[in-house]
Amino acid sequence: MGGVSPARRDPGLQPERTRLAWRRTTLSAAVAAVLAVKTTLHGGPTPAGVTVCVLCCALFLGFLLVANRRIRALAAAPRPAALAPRHAAAAALCAVALAVCAAALVV
């Protein structure tokens, strides 16, 4: 059989690309949180604006926690374990909720 055995699998640059994708997404979330703070403070803060801004910052920190855990797992092993479904769901929920909160501040 001409296949490569699982023990000799070369992942190439896939873990590195995945790590970089997590970093880019974290950077995008950070920009959204900073813009939420800027938007809230521009023209005087309102209670609703401050609430949404705090929620944006909390969602960013939640995403940062999941992303940091995944980036460390990718760096720790040549063949890292798959992302746990609960971590994937948490990352997706934080990203979508952050986008909704940021959009609410703009409108």
N, C-alpha and C positions, 0 to 999 in steps of 0.2 A: 504494500500500500504506500502511496506516495505522499501521505499527509504528514504534517508536523505533529509530534507528540505534545500533549499538553504541558509536560514538564519542560520542554524546550521552546515554548512559545515566547516570541519576542514581541512585547507590547508596543515597541517602537516609541513614538512620541505621543501616543494617545493619553497617558496619564498627565503629561505636561500640558497638552492642549486642554484637557478637562480642568486642570488647575488654573490655567489662564482664563478659561471661560468663567469659572467661579469668581476669580478676581475682577474681571470686567463687570460682571453682574453686581458684585459688591460695590464697585466704584459707581455704577449707575444708581444704585440705591442710595449711596451716600450723597450724590448730587441731588437726587430728589428730596432727601431730608434737609439738605442745606437750603435748597430753593424754597422748601416749605417754611423754614424759619425766616428766610428773607421776605417771603410773601406775607407772612403773619406780621412781621415787624414793620413792614412798609405801610405807611398811612395810619399807624396806630393799631395796636393789638386789640382785638375784640375777644370776648370770652369763647365764642364758637371757634374763632381762628386759632386761639391758643390751644384749645382742646384738640383740634385736628392736627395742629403742629406737634403737640406732645405725642399723639397717637402715631404720627409719621415717624418720629424719632424712636419710639418704642418698637415699631415694626422694623425699622432699619436695624436696631440692635438685635432683634430676634433673628433676622436674616443673617446678620454678621456672625452670630453664634453658630448657626447651622453651617454657613460657608466656611468658617474657620475650622470647624470640626472636620469637614470634608477635605479641605486643603491639607490638613495635617495627616489625615488617613491616606491621601494620595501620595504624600511625600514619605510616609513611613514604610511602605511595602512596595516591592516591585509589581505585585499584582494585588491591588487593594480590593477589599470586599465591596460588594455592591452597596449603593446608598440605600439605607433602610427606608421602607415606605413612609414611615411616620416623619422622617427627616425630609424626604422629598415633598411630602404634603405640607409640612411646616414652611419650607422654603417657598413653595408655590403660593401658599396662602399669604405669607408676608409680602411677597413681590406684588401680587394682585391687589392686596389691601393697601399697600403703599401707593400704588398707582392711582387707586380710587381716591384715597385721601389727598394726594397731590392734585388731582383733577378737581376735587371739591374746593380746594383753596384757590384755584385759578378762576373758577366760575363765580 
